[in-house]
Amino acid sequence: MSGRNAARIAVAVVLTLSLGATSMSAQDQVGPHRRDVWEGAGVAIAASLALDEPIQRFVAAHRSHAANEVANIVDPLGEARYVVPALVAVTLIPYVAGEHSLARSALRVGLGYAAADVAGGILRVAVARHRPDSTGDAWRFRPLRPQGEWGSMPSAHITHAFAIAAGIAEESGRTWAAGVVYGLATLVAADRVYQQRHWTSDTVVGATLAISVVRHIPR
């Protein structure tokens, strides 16, 4: 089995197990609905912008073989070429099997993913921030010209991962399910910063955007 196929299967399994929580009844949805959550997100974005360069220097100085291996395992959880087929599979398979409620939940997660991806793409073009490189300068922007390395904010991987996490949390209404999927999404964020593909604030903005968009998907 190729590494690419193994990654697709792994993502599908994670999504299937997480979405399995939707078969349980839940009295309250688990999601970021309170005002203080969004106030905290604003503070987190501001703090991450201030800490972008110090965190990047720290990461560059603390790389290891073990961390590289973990990063390679985590990365597919936010990559569209793995996530999209997995979302299609976890929608179609339950539908064919007669589990229509689960299929509808998976479809809503997929719609949230698609909407967040579009919103992230628009913001990425508008901001056009340069990815981390040897200059260590986090404040390079050229709005509306995102070619090449000028597409760092928000991180697409993180927008994808947190859109799915938020969708599953909303659909399941279970604290443990929300904890698992948000934990996995946070690992993807750490991976992107570790691999020096994004500044920390790129991941915070991506997560905030994704959660905000998913909250407004009709249920």
N, C-alpha and C positions, 0 to 999 in steps of 0.2 A: 504494500500500500504506500502510495507516495505521501510525502509530508503535507502537500496541499490537501489531499483527500482526507487525511487524518485530522487536519485542522478543521475542515468543514464538518466532519462527523462530530468532533469534540464540541464545536459551537452548537450544533443541532441538539446534542445530548443535554448540554447545559440549559438551553432554552426550553427543551421539553420537560426536564425535571422541574425547572422553575415555574413554568406555566401550569404544571400539574397542581399547583396550589390553588388554582382557580376553581377546581372542582369542589373545594371545601366552601361551606357557607361562611360568610363573614359579616359581622354587624357593622364594622367601620372600616373604611378604606384607610390604608397607610400611605400617606403622601404629604408633600410639603404644602399644606394649605394655609398655615398660619402666617400672619404678617411678620412675626419676629423671625421666621425662617428666611424671608426675603430681605429683611434688614441685615440679617447675618450674612447672606450671600453678597450684599453690597460691600460689607466690611471685608469679607474674604477676598473679593476681587481687588479692592484697594490694597490690601495687605500683600496679596500675591504679586501685584505690579511692583510694589516696593522691594519685594524679595526676589524677583526674577533673577537678577544677576548673581547675588550671593548663592542662591540655591544651585544655579547652573555651574558655578565654580566648584561648589562642594561635590556635586555629582561627577564632574569631570575628574576630580581627584580621588574618587572612591569607586572606581569600576572594578569588577572582578569576574572571573569565569563563571562562578555560580550564579551571580546576578544576571549575567548575559543569558544563561540557559533559562532562567525564570522568565526573563523578558521575551524570549522567543516563544515560550509557551503561552504567555498572556496576550501577546500582541494580536492574534487572530480574533479575539473577542470584540475588537472594535473595527475590524477590517471588513469593508463592504462586500468583497468577493467571497467571504465566508459567511457573513451575517445574513445577507439577502437570501441565498439559497436555504439557509437554516430557517429563516422566518417563513419562507414559502412552504417548506416541508412541514413545519409544526402547525401550519394552517390547514394544508390539504389533507395530511394523514388523519388527523382527528375527524375532519369532515367526512372523509370516505368511510371511516370506521363508525360513523353515526354519533360521534361525540360533538354535536353541533355547538353546544355551549362553549366548550374548550376551543373549538375552531373560531368562533366569533371573538373570543378573548384574544386569541393569537392574532386575528386580523386587526383588532384595534391596536395591539402592540405594534404591528407592522405599519399601520397608518400613522401612529405617533412617530415611529422611526423615520418614515418618509417625510413627514412635515418638518421634523427637527432637522433633517438633512438639508432640505431646501432652505430653511431659515439660516442654518449655519453657512451654507454656500453663499447666500446673499451677503451676510455679515463679513465673510472672509474676503469677498470682492471689495466691499466698501472699506474695510480696514487695511487690507494688504500689508500685513506685518511680516518682516523678515524672520525666517527661522533662526534658531541659535547657530552660531558658527564661531570661528576662532577669534572674532573681534570682541565677543562678549558683550556687545551692545544690544540691549533689549528695546531700545527706543528708536527703531528704524521702521517707518511707515511710509507708504506711498499710495494713498487711497485711490481705489478704482483701477489700480494697475497690479493685479495679483500674479503676474507671470512668474514662472520658475519658483524660486524659494520664497517669494513674497505671498505666502498663503498660510501663515502660521496661526492666526487667530480668527475664529476658534478652532481648536483641534477637531478634525473630522472624526478621528477614532473615538474621542471622548464624547462628542455629540452623539455618535452612534451608540456607544456603550451605555451612556446615561439615559438616552431615550428609551432603550430597551428596559433598563433597570426601572425607570419611572413607570413605564407601561405595565410591567409585571407587578410592581408594588401596588399600583392602582387597581389592577384586575384581581389580584389575590386578596388584598385587604389583610394580609398576614404579616405581623412584625418580623417573624423569622425569615419569610421569603424576601421581604424588603431588605433585611440585613444582608442576606446572601448576595442578592443581585447588586445592591449598591456597593458591597464590599468588593465584588469582582470588577465593577466599573472603576472603583478607586484604584485597584491594582493596574488597570489599563492606563489610568492617568499617570501613576507612578512610572510605569513602563515607558510612556512617551517622553516624560521628562528625563528619565534615566538614559534613554537612547539619544538624547539631545536633538530630538525632532521638534520639540515644542518647549516654550517657556511655561513655567508653572501657571501663570495667569491665563495662558491659552486654554489650559485644561479646566480651570475654574470657570471661565466664561462659557466654554463648551458645555460643561455640566449644568450651569445655571440656565442657559438657553434651552437645552434639551428638556429639562424638567419643566420649565415654564410652558413650553409648547405642548408637551404631553398632557399637562394638567387640563388643557382646553379641548382635548379630543372628546367628542360626545360619547357618553356611555349609557 
